[in-house]
Amino acid sequence: MRDAKEIEGVNRGAAIPIALDDRSLLANEGESIASALFRAGVTTCKVMPLDGQPRGYYCGMGVCFECVVYVDGVGEVRACRTPVARGLRVRTIS
C-alpha cells in the first residue's frame, strides 16, 4: 500500500504517531481521529454494553455519537470531530 502522502491530488499533513489501545499508529496532522483509525483498518470504536453490538463511524459529522472513544483519558469524545495530535492516546470503548 502506498503512503497516503503519495496519492496524487491529496495534500496530507506530516505523519505523526498516535496510540490506539495497545498499539501505535501513524496519522496525518489535520485529519480526524476517525479518519486515521478508519485508514488503519479500525472500524469499531465502541461495543454496546447491553447487547454487545459493535459501533463505528456512521454520520462522520458529529451528530450520531457512534464513534465515541476515550482520548487522553477523557471519555465520550467524538472521533469524527477531534483532530489528531502528536502523542494522542485513544482507547476504544468496550
The first five atom37 places (N, CA, C, CB, O) and aatype in JSON, in Angstrom:
{
  "aatype": [12, 1, 3, 0, 11, 6, 9, 6, 7, 19, 2, 1, 7, 0, 0, 9, 14, 9, 0, 10, 3, 3, 1, 15, 10, 10, 0, 2, 6, 7, 6, 15, 9, 0, 15, 0, 10, 13, 1, 0, 7, 19, 16, 16, 4, 11, 19, 12, 14, 10, 3, 7, 5, 14, 1, 7, 18, 18, 4, 7, 12, 7, 19, 4, 13, 6, 4, 19, 19, 18, 19, 3, 7, 19, 7, 6, 19, 1, 0, 4, 1, 16, 14, 19, 0, 1, 7, 10, 1, 19, 1, 16, 9, 15],
  "atom_mask": [
    [1, 1, 1, 1, 1],
    [1, 1, 1, 1, 1],
    [1, 1, 1, 1, 1],
    [1, 1, 1, 1, 1],
    [1, 1, 1, 1, 1],
    [1, 1, 1, 1, 1],
    [1, 1, 1, 1, 1],
    [1, 1, 1, 1, 1],
    [1, 1, 1, 0, 1],
    [1, 1, 1, 1, 1],
    [1, 1, 1, 1, 1],
    [1, 1, 1, 1, 1],
    [1, 1, 1, 0, 1],
    [1, 1, 1, 1, 1],
    [1, 1, 1, 1, 1],
    [1, 1, 1, 1, 1],
    [1, 1, 1, 1, 1],
    [1, 1, 1, 1, 1],
    [1, 1, 1, 1, 1],
    [1, 1, 1, 1, 1],
    [1, 1, 1, 1, 1],
    [1, 1, 1, 1, 1],
    [1, 1, 1, 1, 1],
    [1, 1, 1, 1, 1],
    [1, 1, 1, 1, 1],
    [1, 1, 1, 1, 1],
    [1, 1, 1, 1, 1],
    [1, 1, 1, 1, 1],
    [1, 1, 1, 1, 1],
    [1, 1, 1, 0, 1],
    [1, 1, 1, 1, 1],
    [1, 1, 1, 1, 1],
    [1, 1, 1, 1, 1],
    [1, 1, 1, 1, 1],
    [1, 1, 1, 1, 1],
    [1, 1, 1, 1, 1],
    [1, 1, 1, 1, 1],
    [1, 1, 1, 1, 1],
    [1, 1, 1, 1, 1],
    [1, 1, 1, 1, 1],
    [1, 1, 1, 0, 1],
    [1, 1, 1, 1, 1],
    [1, 1, 1, 1, 1],
    [1, 1, 1, 1, 1],
    [1, 1, 1, 1, 1],
    [1, 1, 1, 1, 1],
    [1, 1, 1, 1, 1],
    [1, 1, 1, 1, 1],
    [1, 1, 1, 1, 1],
    [1, 1, 1, 1, 1],
    [1, 1, 1, 1, 1],
    [1, 1, 1, 0, 1],
    [1, 1, 1, 1, 1],
    [1, 1, 1, 1, 1],
    [1, 1, 1, 1, 1],
    [1, 1, 1, 0, 1],
    [1, 1, 1, 1, 1],
    [1, 1, 1, 1, 1],
    [1, 1, 1, 1, 1],
    [1, 1, 1, 0, 1],
    [1, 1, 1, 1, 1],
    [1, 1, 1, 0, 1],
    [1, 1, 1, 1, 1],
    [1, 1, 1, 1, 1],
    [1, 1, 1, 1, 1],
    [1, 1, 1, 1, 1],
    [1, 1, 1, 1, 1],
    [1, 1, 1, 1, 1],
    [1, 1, 1, 1, 1],
    [1, 1, 1, 1, 1],
    [1, 1, 1, 1, 1],
    [1, 1, 1, 1, 1],
    [1, 1, 1, 0, 1],
    [1, 1, 1, 1, 1],
    [1, 1, 1, 0, 1],
    [1, 1, 1, 1, 1],
    [1, 1, 1, 1, 1],
    [1, 1, 1, 1, 1],
    [1, 1, 1, 1, 1],
    [1, 1, 1, 1, 1],
    [1, 1, 1, 1, 1],
    [1, 1, 1, 1, 1],
    [1, 1, 1, 1, 1],
    [1, 1, 1, 1, 1],
    [1, 1, 1, 1, 1],
    [1, 1, 1, 1, 1],
    [1, 1, 1, 0, 1],
    [1, 1, 1, 1, 1],
    [1, 1, 1, 1, 1],
    [1, 1, 1, 1, 1],
    [1, 1, 1, 1, 1],
    [1, 1, 1, 1, 1],
    [1, 1, 1, 1, 1],
    [1, 1, 1, 1, 1]
  ],
  "atom_positions": [
    [[0.84, -1.18, 0.0], [0.0, 0.0, 0.0], [0.88, 1.24, 0.0], [-0.95, 0.0, 1.21], [1.88, 1.31, 0.72]],
    [[0.5, 2.21, -0.81], [1.28, 3.44, -0.89], [1.03, 4.31, 0.34], [0.94, 4.21, -2.17], [-0.04, 4.26, 0.96]],
    [[2.03, 5.1, 0.67], [1.89, 6.07, 1.75], [0.83, 7.09, 1.33], [3.25, 6.76, 2.08], [0.79, 7.49, 0.17]],
    [[-0.01, 7.52, 2.27], [-1.1, 8.45, 1.96], [-0.59, 9.76, 1.38], [-1.91, 8.72, 3.21], [-1.32, 10.41, 0.63]],
    [[0.63, 10.17, 1.72], [1.15, 11.43, 1.18], [1.47, 11.33, -0.31], [2.4, 11.85, 1.94], [1.6, 12.35, -0.98]],
    [[1.6, 10.09, -0.84], [1.97, 9.9, -2.23], [0.79, 9.89, -3.18], [2.73, 8.64, -2.37], [0.99, 9.95, -4.39]],
    [[-0.42, 9.82, -2.68], [-1.59, 9.75, -3.53], [-1.75, 11.08, -4.26], [-2.86, 9.41, -2.72], [-1.81, 12.14, -3.63]],
    [[-1.83, 11.01, -5.58], [-1.91, 12.22, -6.39], [-3.15, 13.05, -6.04], [-1.93, 11.86, -7.87], [-4.26, 12.52, -5.95]],
    [[-2.95, 14.34, -5.85], [-4.05, 15.25, -5.56], [-4.41, 15.37, -4.09], [0.0, 0.0, 0.0], [-5.28, 16.16, -3.73]],
    [[-3.76, 14.59, -3.23], [-4.05, 14.65, -1.8], [-2.87, 15.29, -1.1], [-4.33, 13.23, -1.23], [-1.74, 14.82, -1.21]],
    [[-3.13, 16.36, -0.38], [-2.07, 17.05, 0.36], [-2.27, 16.76, 1.84], [-2.09, 18.59, 0.08], [-3.01, 17.47, 2.52]],
    [[-1.62, 15.74, 2.33], [-1.75, 15.34, 3.72], [-0.7, 16.04, 4.58], [-1.62, 13.82, 3.87], [0.37, 16.42, 4.09]],
    [[-1.03, 16.2, 5.85], [-0.07, 16.75, 6.8], [1.01, 15.74, 7.11], [0.0, 0.0, 0.0], [0.97, 14.61, 6.63]],
    [[1.94, 16.15, 7.91], [3.05, 15.27, 8.3], [2.53, 14.07, 9.08], [4.08, 16.04, 9.14], [1.56, 14.18, 9.83]],
    [[3.19, 12.94, 8.91], [2.83, 11.73, 9.66], [3.29, 11.89, 11.11], [3.48, 10.45, 9.01], [4.43, 12.26, 11.38]],
    [[2.36, 11.61, 12.03], [2.66, 11.73, 13.46], [2.17, 10.47, 14.17], [2.02, 13.01, 14.07], [1.18, 9.88, 13.75]],
    [[2.85, 10.06, 15.24], [2.42, 8.85, 15.96], [1.27, 9.14, 16.92], [3.59, 8.25, 16.72], [1.25, 10.17, 17.6]],
    [[0.32, 8.21, 16.97], [-0.73, 8.22, 18.0], [-0.83, 6.8, 18.53], [-2.12, 8.73, 17.41], [-0.38, 5.85, 17.89]],
    [[-1.41, 6.65, 19.7], [-1.59, 5.32, 20.3], [-3.06, 4.95, 20.27], [-1.05, 5.28, 21.77], [-3.92, 5.77, 20.6]],
    [[-3.33, 3.72, 19.86], [-4.69, 3.19, 19.88], [-4.67, 1.92, 20.71], [-5.23, 2.92, 18.44], [-4.0, 0.95, 20.36]],
    [[-5.4, 1.93, 21.81], [-5.42, 0.8, 22.74], [-3.98, 0.41, 23.06], [-6.2, -0.41, 22.14], [-3.28, 1.16, 23.75]],
    [[-3.52, -0.73, 22.6], [-2.16, -1.18, 22.94], [-1.22, -1.18, 21.74], [-2.21, -2.56, 23.54], [-0.23, -1.92, 21.73]],
    [[-1.5, -0.37, 20.74], [-0.61, -0.32, 19.58], [-0.39, 1.11, 19.13], [-1.19, -1.15, 18.42], [-1.09, 2.03, 19.54]],
    [[0.6, 1.27, 18.29], [0.96, 2.59, 17.78], [0.54, 2.68, 16.31], [2.48, 2.86, 17.93], [0.68, 1.72, 15.56]],
    [[0.02, 3.85, 15.92], [-0.39, 4.1, 14.54], [0.25, 5.4, 14.06], [-1.93, 4.17, 14.42], [0.62, 6.26, 14.87]],
    [[0.37, 5.53, 12.75], [0.76, 6.81, 12.18], [-0.49, 7.47, 11.63], [1.84, 6.63, 11.07], [-1.27, 6.85, 10.9]],
    [[-0.68, 8.72, 11.97], [-1.79, 9.52, 11.47], [-1.2, 10.74, 10.78], [-2.79, 9.93, 12.62], [0.01, 10.99, 10.87]],
    [[-2.03, 11.51, 10.11], [-1.55, 12.71, 9.45], [-2.12, 13.94, 10.15], [-1.93, 12.72, 7.97], [-3.31, 14.0, 10.45]],
    [[-1.26, 14.92, 10.39], [-1.71, 16.17, 11.0], [-2.87, 16.73, 10.19], [-0.55, 17.21, 11.09], [-2.84, 16.73, 8.96]],
    [[-3.89, 17.2, 10.91], [-5.04, 17.81, 10.25], [-6.2, 16.88, 10.0], [0.0, 0.0, 0.0], [-7.29, 17.34, 9.69]],
    [[-6.01, 15.57, 10.13], [-7.12, 14.66, 9.92], [-7.8, 14.33, 11.25], [-6.65, 13.37, 9.23], [-7.21, 14.51, 12.31]],
    [[-9.02, 13.85, 11.17], [-9.74, 13.47, 12.38], [-9.24, 12.13, 12.9], [-11.26, 13.42, 12.12], [-8.62, 11.36, 12.17]],
    [[-9.51, 11.88, 14.17], [-9.17, 10.58, 14.75], [-9.91, 9.48, 13.98], [-9.54, 10.52, 16.26], [-9.32, 8.44, 13.67]],
    [[-11.18, 9.71, 13.66], [-11.96, 8.72, 12.92], [-11.31, 8.38, 11.58], [-13.39, 9.22, 12.7], [-11.23, 7.22, 11.21]],
    [[-10.86, 9.38, 10.88], [-10.21, 9.16, 9.59], [-8.94, 8.34, 9.75], [-9.88, 10.51, 8.92], [-8.69, 7.41, 8.98]],
    [[-8.14, 8.66, 10.74], [-6.89, 7.93, 10.99], [-7.17, 6.48, 11.35], [-6.08, 8.6, 12.1], [-6.49, 5.58, 10.86]],
    [[-8.16, 6.24, 12.19], [-8.49, 4.88, 12.6], [-9.04, 4.08, 11.43], [-9.49, 4.89, 13.74], [-8.67, 2.93, 11.22]],
    [[-9.92, 4.7, 10.66], [-10.52, 4.0, 9.52], [-9.46, 3.64, 8.49], [-11.61, 4.88, 8.88], [-9.49, 2.54, 7.93]],
    [[-8.53, 4.55, 8.24], [-7.44, 4.28, 7.29], [-6.55, 3.15, 7.78], [-6.61, 5.54, 7.06], [-5.96, 2.44, 6.98]],
    [[-6.46, 2.98, 9.1], [-5.66, 1.9, 9.69], [-6.44, 0.58, 9.77], [-5.19, 2.31, 11.09], [-5.92, -0.42, 10.27]],
    [[-7.69, 0.58, 9.29], [-8.49, -0.64, 9.3], [-9.34, -0.85, 10.54], [0.0, 0.0, 0.0], [-9.92, -1.92, 10.71]],
    [[-9.41, 0.14, 11.4], [-10.2, 0.04, 12.63], [-11.61, 0.55, 12.33], [-9.54, 0.87, 13.81], [-11.79, 1.72, 12.02]],
    [[-12.6, -0.33, 12.42], [-13.98, 0.07, 12.09], [-14.9, 0.07, 13.31], [-14.54, -0.85, 11.05], [-16.04, 0.53, 13.2]],
    [[-14.44, -0.42, 14.45], [-15.26, -0.43, 15.67], [-14.64, 0.5, 16.7], [-15.39, -1.87, 16.24], [-13.48, 0.35, 17.08]],
    [[-15.45, 1.47, 17.14], [-14.99, 2.42, 18.16], [-15.47, 2.03, 19.55], [-15.47, 3.83, 17.83], [-14.8, 2.28, 20.55]],
    [[-16.64, 1.4, 19.6], [-17.19, 1.01, 20.89], [-18.06, -0.22, 20.71], [-18.0, 2.16, 21.53], [-18.5, -0.54, 19.61]],
    [[-18.3, -0.91, 21.83], [-19.19, -2.06, 21.87], [-20.28, -1.73, 22.88], [-18.42, -3.39, 22.25], [-19.99, -1.35, 24.01]],
    [[-21.52, -1.88, 22.46], [-22.64, -1.55, 23.34], [-22.7, -2.53, 24.52], [-23.98, -1.57, 22.55], [-22.64, -3.74, 24.32]],
    [[-22.82, -2.01, 25.74], [-22.77, -2.88, 26.93], [-23.95, -3.82, 27.07], [-22.68, -2.03, 28.16], [-23.79, -4.92, 27.61]],
    [[-25.12, -3.44, 26.61], [-26.3, -4.28, 26.82], [-26.38, -5.46, 25.86], [-27.54, -3.46, 26.69], [-26.72, -6.57, 26.27]],
    [[-26.07, -5.23, 24.59], [-26.23, -6.31, 23.61], [-24.93, -6.73, 22.92], [-27.22, -5.89, 22.58], [-24.95, -7.64, 22.09]],
    [[-23.82, -6.08, 23.23], [-22.53, -6.44, 22.65], [-22.35, -6.07, 21.19], [0.0, 0.0, 0.0], [-21.42, -6.54, 20.55]],
    [[-23.24, -5.24, 20.66], [-23.16, -4.84, 19.26], [-22.04, -3.83, 19.04], [-24.49, -4.26, 18.79], [-21.93, -2.87, 19.8]],
    [[-21.21, -4.04, 18.02], [-20.15, -3.07, 17.72], [-20.72, -1.81, 17.08], [-19.1, -3.69, 16.79], [-21.71, -1.87, 16.35]],
    [[-20.1, -0.69, 17.36], [-20.49, 0.58, 16.77], [-19.24, 1.23, 16.18], [-21.17, 1.52, 17.83], [-18.14, 1.05, 16.69]],
    [[-19.43, 1.98, 15.11], [-18.31, 2.63, 14.45], [-18.75, 3.93, 13.82], [0.0, 0.0, 0.0], [-19.6, 4.64, 14.35]],
    [[-18.17, 4.23, 12.69], [-18.43, 5.5, 12.02], [-19.75, 5.42, 11.29], [-17.29, 5.87, 11.04], [-20.03, 4.44, 10.6]],
    [[-20.57, 6.45, 11.45], [-21.88, 6.44, 10.79], [-22.09, 7.75, 10.04], [-23.0, 6.23, 11.81], [-22.13, 7.75, 8.81]],
    [[-22.23, 8.85, 10.75], [-22.54, 10.11, 10.06], [-21.29, 10.87, 9.63], [-23.39, 11.0, 10.96], [-21.31, 11.55, 8.61]],
    [[-20.22, 10.75, 10.38], [-18.97, 11.43, 10.03], [-18.96, 12.93, 10.25], [0.0, 0.0, 0.0], [-18.03, 13.61, 9.81]],
    [[-20.0, 13.46, 10.92], [-20.04, 14.9, 11.14], [-20.44, 15.29, 12.56], [-20.98, 15.54, 10.17], [-20.79, 16.44, 12.81]],
    [[-20.39, 14.34, 13.49], [-20.6, 14.66, 14.9], [-22.02, 14.69, 15.37], [0.0, 0.0, 0.0], [-22.3, 15.27, 16.42]],
    [[-22.95, 14.09, 14.63], [-24.35, 14.11, 15.03], [-24.76, 12.85, 15.78], [-25.22, 14.29, 13.81], [-25.55, 12.93, 16.71]],
    [[-24.24, 11.69, 15.37], [-24.79, 10.42, 15.85], [-24.12, 9.85, 17.11], [-24.69, 9.42, 14.77], [-24.75, 9.05, 17.79]],
    [[-22.92, 10.22, 17.45], [-22.19, 9.72, 18.62], [-21.84, 8.22, 18.54], [-23.01, 9.97, 19.86], [-21.58, 7.61, 19.57]],
    [[-21.84, 7.63, 17.36], [-21.46, 6.23, 17.21], [-19.95, 6.03, 17.29], [-21.99, 5.68, 15.9], [-19.49, 4.92, 17.55]],
    [[-19.17, 7.08, 17.06], [-17.71, 6.95, 17.0], [-17.02, 7.45, 18.27], [-17.18, 7.72, 15.81], [-15.84, 7.81, 18.23]],
    [[-17.73, 7.46, 19.39], [-17.1, 7.97, 20.6], [-16.0, 7.04, 21.09], [-18.14, 8.17, 21.7], [-16.12, 5.81, 21.03]],
    [[-14.93, 7.64, 21.59], [-13.76, 6.94, 22.12], [-13.26, 7.71, 23.33], [-12.63, 6.8, 21.04], [-13.73, 8.81, 23.61]],
    [[-12.32, 7.13, 24.05], [-11.6, 7.85, 25.09], [-10.38, 8.49, 24.45], [-11.18, 6.9, 26.28], [-9.66, 7.84, 23.69]],
    [[-10.13, 9.75, 24.75], [-8.96, 10.46, 24.22], [-8.2, 11.06, 25.39], [-9.38, 11.57, 23.19], [-8.71, 11.92, 26.1]],
    [[-6.98, 10.6, 25.58], [-6.13, 11.07, 26.68], [-6.86, 11.0, 28.02], [-5.66, 12.49, 26.41], [-6.75, 11.91, 28.85]],
    [[-7.61, 9.91, 28.23], [-8.29, 9.69, 29.49], [-9.67, 10.32, 29.6], [0.0, 0.0, 0.0], [-10.36, 10.09, 30.59]],
    [[-10.08, 11.08, 28.63], [-11.4, 11.72, 28.63], [-12.34, 10.87, 27.79], [-11.34, 13.19, 28.09], [-12.04, 10.58, 26.63]],
    [[-13.47, 10.46, 28.35], [-14.41, 9.59, 27.65], [-15.44, 10.34, 26.85], [0.0, 0.0, 0.0], [-15.62, 11.55, 26.98]],
    [[-16.13, 9.58, 25.99], [-17.22, 10.1, 25.17], [-16.79, 11.25, 24.26], [-18.35, 10.56, 26.06], [-17.49, 12.26, 24.15]],
    [[-15.64, 11.11, 23.63], [-15.14, 12.1, 22.68], [-15.46, 11.59, 21.27], [-13.58, 12.33, 22.85], [-15.15, 10.45, 20.94]],
    [[-16.09, 12.43, 20.45], [-16.43, 12.04, 19.09], [-15.18, 12.04, 18.22], [-17.51, 12.99, 18.49], [-14.56, 13.08, 18.0]],
    [[-14.81, 10.87, 17.72], [-13.6, 10.71, 16.92], [-13.69, 11.47, 15.6], [-13.33, 9.24, 16.65], [-12.66, 11.9, 15.07]],
    [[-14.88, 11.63, 15.07], [-15.02, 12.32, 13.77], [-14.85, 13.83, 13.9], [-16.39, 12.02, 13.17], [-14.63, 14.51, 12.9]],
    [[-14.94, 14.36, 15.11], [-14.84, 15.81, 15.32], [-13.55, 16.23, 16.0], [-16.01, 16.28, 16.15], [-13.33, 17.42, 16.25]],
    [[-12.68, 15.27, 16.29], [-11.47, 15.55, 17.06], [-10.24, 15.32, 16.19], [-11.41, 14.68, 18.33], [-10.02, 14.21, 15.71]],
    [[-9.42, 16.36, 15.99], [-8.21, 16.19, 15.17], [-7.13, 15.42, 15.93], [-7.67, 17.56, 14.72], [-7.05, 15.48, 17.16]],
    [[-6.3, 14.72, 15.17], [-5.18, 14.02, 15.79], [-4.13, 15.03, 16.23], [-4.57, 12.99, 14.81], [-4.05, 16.14, 15.7]],
    [[-3.33, 14.62, 17.2], [-2.21, 15.43, 17.68], [-1.09, 14.48, 18.05], [-2.62, 16.33, 18.91], [-1.34, 13.32, 18.4]],
    [[0.11, 14.94, 17.96], [1.28, 14.1, 18.28], [1.15, 13.54, 19.69], [2.59, 14.92, 18.14], [0.88, 14.28, 20.64]],
    [[1.33, 12.23, 19.82], [1.3, 11.58, 21.12], [-0.09, 11.3, 21.68], [0.0, 0.0, 0.0], [-0.21, 10.86, 22.82]],
    [[-1.12, 11.54, 20.9], [-2.5, 11.31, 21.33], [-2.7, 9.85, 21.74], [-3.49, 11.68, 20.21], [-2.2, 8.94, 21.08]],
    [[-3.44, 9.64, 22.83], [-3.75, 8.29, 23.29], [-5.26, 8.05, 23.14], [-3.29, 8.09, 24.78], [-6.07, 8.72, 23.79]],
    [[-5.63, 7.11, 22.29], [-7.02, 6.81, 22.0], [-7.33, 5.41, 22.51], [-7.33, 6.93, 20.47], [-6.55, 4.48, 22.31]],
    [[-8.47, 5.27, 23.18], [-8.93, 3.96, 23.65], [-10.35, 3.73, 23.15], [-8.87, 3.85, 25.2], [-11.22, 4.58, 23.3]],
    [[-10.56, 2.57, 22.55], [-11.92, 2.21, 22.16], [-12.69, 1.84, 23.42], [-11.93, 1.04, 21.13], [-12.1, 1.55, 24.46]],
    [[-14.02, 1.85, 23.32], [-14.88, 1.59, 24.47], [-15.48, 0.2, 24.33], [-16.01, 2.67, 24.59], [-16.14, -0.11, 23.34]],
    [[-15.23, -0.63, 25.33], [-15.79, -1.99, 25.29], [-16.48, -2.32, 26.59], [-14.7, -3.03, 25.0], [-17.01, -3.42, 26.75]]
  ]
}
